[in-house]
Amino acid sequence: MQQFQLKNARGDLLQVLSYGATLQQWSAQVAGQQRSLILGYPDPAQYLQDSCYLGAVAGPYANRIGLASFKLEQQPYQLDANEGKHHLHGGRDGLHCQQWQLEKQYKDAVQLVCSRPDALGGYPGPVQFTLLYQLTADGAVEAYFQASTEQLTVVGPTLHPYFNLAAVTATEVPPRIDQHQLQLKSAHYAVVDTDCIPTGELAKVQGTGFDFQQARTLAGAVLDHNFVVAGDLRQASAVLTSPDGQLQLLVSSDYPGLQVYTGEHLAAPFQARQGICLEPQFFPDSPNQPCFPFHYTRPDQPFHAHIRYQLRC
């Protein structure tokens, strides 16, 4: 397992593993001190036993696909059912547990590739994924996804870091996220059933527990839901503010959805609600939901996505 380290002139540090193209560590200078921003295992070998997608790439298709199946041009495809009868984050052989290969490395960027054969996890292929991570001079982590395929297929990966912006170092135990403030530039969310599979309805957040149009603390909010966002890199779809108010994380992407997960199922050595995931993506189960915004990946139409996590302090 390889480990890649990126730095900028501000003193920010990003550490990436070849296994799962995983974000193992991200820290930044805040008020003269180095502050850890994401949950990570100190020993890279611990990621081999991880069940929480900690910092990894989720895909080929992020989130859930109902009944682990979809159709392409009337041909049915059965995926790996790894969450009951449904498919989650690419299944047991998803991008999160593949050994990505180094293609290019610079002081502030690293480019990794992962080739998946036809039918792995049930997905038509073969598909080659390319991911460029860049740590910018102004304190952002930029992620550029590309995927090329030899036949029509379903692609829609995302990043799965667990954020905790509390003022702790990499060796200290972070508190729960309850005192973080969250603002979402979203007026609608995807209604889901008891298995977290969308019903197809997009409901208004106003007057519900899903309304974060004005910033408020996360205490009492239990979220594992997709929010409808602008899909515009020029505006943040989410703003997460640290408990001490000294640091903000702005999330933007060209995806139409943002999954917000408050980490209820984090496993040891971590505790529930010790991190929050802000995952730009297509809506869950989009291949089976004709009204959801989505596009297939074709040999003549490669996949592209851009995710930005911007710090402001």
N, C-alpha and C positions, 0 to 999 in steps of 0.2 A: 504494500500500500504506500503510495507516494504522498508527500505532503508539500504543498506549495504555499509560499508566504509572499504577500503583497504589502507594500508600504507606500505612504505618501509623505510629503514634506510636513504635514500637520502633526505627524506622529500616530496616525491611524494605522491599524494592522488588520489584515484579513488573512485567515489561514484556511486553505482549501485542501480536501483529501481527494485522491483519485477514486476512492470507493464511493460510489453514489454521487460524484461531483459535489461532495458534502461541504457546506460551510461549517467548519469546526470551531472557529473563533473569529469574532469581530470586536475590536475594541477601539476606543477613540479618546482623544484628549478632551476632557470637559472640566472647565474651571481649574486647569493645571494638574488634573489627575487622570490616570488612565482608567477608563470605565468599560467594563464588559457589557456587550449589547445583546448577545444571544446565548442560549444554553448550549453547552457542548461537553462531551466526554474528554477528560484529560488524556486518556490512552486511546489512540486510534483503533486498537483492537476491539474496544467496547462497542464500536459501531456495527461489528459483525453480528452482535446479539440484539441490536436495537429493534424495538417494535413500534416506535413512535415517529419514524421518518425524520429523526432529529437532524435538522439542517440540510437534508438531502434534496435531490431533485425527485419530484413526484411525477410519474408518467410511465409509459407514453401519454396516457390521458389522465390528468389529475382529477381527484375526487371520485365520485361514484358513478357507475353505470348500472342501471337497474337490471336485475336478473342476469347480470354478467353477459349481456348479449346485445347485438345490434345488427342491422342489415345494411349492406352496401350494394346498390343496384339490384335489390331484391334477393341477394345472396346472404343467408344468415351466417353470423360468426359468433362462436361461443368463446367467451373469455374465461380466464381463471377466476373462479368464485372464491375470493379470499376474505369476504366479510359476510358471513352467512351465505345467502344465495346471490349476493351482489358482488360487484367488482370494485375494488378501491385502489387508487393510486398505481395502476399498472399491474396489480397482482403480485404474487410471490416472486416473480422474476422481473419486477419493475426496474426502472432506471435507478431507483434508490439503492439497489444492491448489485449493480454492475460495476466492473472495474473500467473506469473511463481512462482513455489514453491521452497522454500529453501531446499536443500538436505544436503549440507555441507558448513561450513564456517570456514576459518582460518584467521590469521592476514593479509596474502597477497593474499588470494584467496577465491572465493565463487563459489559454484556449484548450479545451478538452473535447474529445470525440468519443462516441459510443456507437458501435454498429450492432444492430439487432437483426437476427435472421428471420426469415418468414415463419410465421405461426408461433413465435415465442410469446407465451402468455395468451395466445389466441389471436394476436394482431396480425393482419396481413402485412407483408413486407417483401424483401428486407428494407430496413429503414436505417439511415445514418443520421445521428444527432450530433450537432456541434453546439457547444456552449462556451461563450466568452464571458469571463468575469473581469470587470475592471474596477479598481479602487481609484476614484477620481481625486484631483487635487482639492476639491471643495467638499469632500467628505461624503461622497455617495458610493454605493455599490451598484454598478450597472450590470445587468445580465442580458446577453443577447443569445436567443435560441434560434437555431436553424435545424431543419430536418428535410432530407430528401428521400424519396421513396421510388421503388420500381413498379408499384401498383397502387391503386386507390386505397387509402387507409385513413385511420383516425389518429390524430396527433393533437396534443394539447397539454404540454408539461408545465409545471410551475416549480417554485422554490418553497421549501418548507422549514425555514428557520423559526425557532421559538424566541420571540423578543422579550427581554426584560431590561428596561432602561433605568432601573433603580441604581443608586450610586454605590455599586459594589465592584470589586476587582474580580479577575478570573478565578481566584482561589477562594473567594467568599461565597457563602450560600445566599442566593437572591431570595427576597421575600415573594409572596404572592403578588399577582398583578393588580389586585383590587384597587390600589390607589393610583394606578395609571389613569390618565384621561384619554378617551378615544373620541374622535370626530370622523364621521363617514359622510362623504358627499354622495349620498344615495337616498332616493325617495321611495324605492321599492326593494323588496327582497323576494327570493324564491321560496314559496311555501313547500314544506316537505312532509312526508308521511312518517310513521313511527320508525321506519328504517333509514330515514334521512334521504329518501329518494324524492326528488321534486314531483309535485302533482301536476305541474304545468302552469299553475297560477302564480302570477307576480303581484304581490299584495303591497299596499302602501304601508310604510313604516310609521306614519304619523299616528300618534295616539296609542302606540304599542311599545313593548319592551325592546323593539328593534330600532327605535328612533334614536340615532346618534347624529342627527343633522346639526345639532349643537353639541359641543364637546361636553362629556360627562364622565364620571368615574366608572370603572368597570365593576365595582362592588355590586353583587347581586345579579349581574348579567351572565347568563350561560348561553354561549353562542357556538354553533357549528353550522353556520348558514351562509348562503351566497347572497351578496348584495349587488344590485344593478348599478354600474358605474359608467362614466362617460367613455372610458377606453381611450383617453387622451393624455399623452405624456406631458402636455403643457399644464395640466392641473392635477393636484394630488387627490386621489380618491379616498385616502385615509391619512389622518394625522394622529400619531400616538405621542403623548406627552409624559415625561417621567414624573414620578411622585414629587420630586423637588422642584419641578418646573424649569430646570436648567437645560433640558435636552428634548428635542422633538425629532420624530422619525416621520418623514413624508413618503407615502407609497404611491407610485404612479406606474401605469403600464398602458399598452395598447390592447389589452384584453377587455371584454365587456363586463366581466364579473370579478368580484373580490370575495373569497371565502374568508370568514373571520371565525377563528376557533380559539376558545379560551382555555384550552389545555386540560380539560377535565380528566382525560385518560392518560396523562403523563405517568410513566412508571419509574420505579426506583432506578437510580439514586435520586431522581427528581420527585416532586410532589405535585398533586393536582393544582392547576392554576398558577404554576410557577413561570409560565411563559404563554404568550399569545402569538398565534400564527396569523399573518396577513398575506393571503395567497392569491395573487392575480391569476385569473384563469377563465376559461369558458365556463358557462353554467354547468353544474353537475347534470349528468345524463343527457347532455345536449344531442348526441346522436339519435336518441329516441324521442326527442321533444321537438317537433317540427316548428314550433313558434319561438324557439330559443335561437339567439344569434350564434351561428357556428359555420365553419367551412371545413371541408375535407381537404386532406393533403393528397396531391396527385403528382405523377411524374413531371408534368409540365407546370405545376403550381406548388413549389416547395413551401414549407412552413417557416414562418418568421414570427418571433415575439420578442418584445423588449420590456424588461422590468427594471424599475429604478427604486432603490431605497436611499433616500436623501436625508442626511443629518442636518439639523439646524440647532445651534446653541449660542 
